[in-house]
């Protein structure tokens, strides 16, 4: 579980990055979840954009991804949200201690 201090730190890191996943009409697929797991291992943090033509709610999508990948949401703003999961082999982000 991320603390507020860690969440704020990750929010600052994510400010300049563009979304690497876009969720549209097709919704969230198993192959997309697999790709997200690979992205967590390579990047640890990324943004997801839910397109306007998607029938899914942004918060529902975020919760579903959290449940399927074991990641944590950092922030949700509009149709975008930021996810974080520590890499097992390529740890790049050092979270602040409380």
C-alpha positions, 0 to 999 in steps of 0.5 A: 500500500502506497503512503501519501508521500509515496503517492505524491512522489509518483504523481510528480514522476508521472507528470511528463509521461504520455499514456501508453495504453488506450482503452476503447470500445473493445474494453479491457482484454486479457492480452492487454493485461499481459502487455501491462504486466510486461510494461510494469516490469520494464517501466514500473509506472505508466498512464492509461487513457480511456477513450470517450467511445468506451462504455466503461467507467474510468474508475471501474477500469482502474479497479479491474486492472488493479485486481488483475495485475496487483498494481496500485493506482497513483491518480485518476484525472479525467479519462487518464489514470496512473498505475504503479507496480514495483519491478521484480528484476529491473527496479528503477524507482526508489520510493521515499520512506516515511 
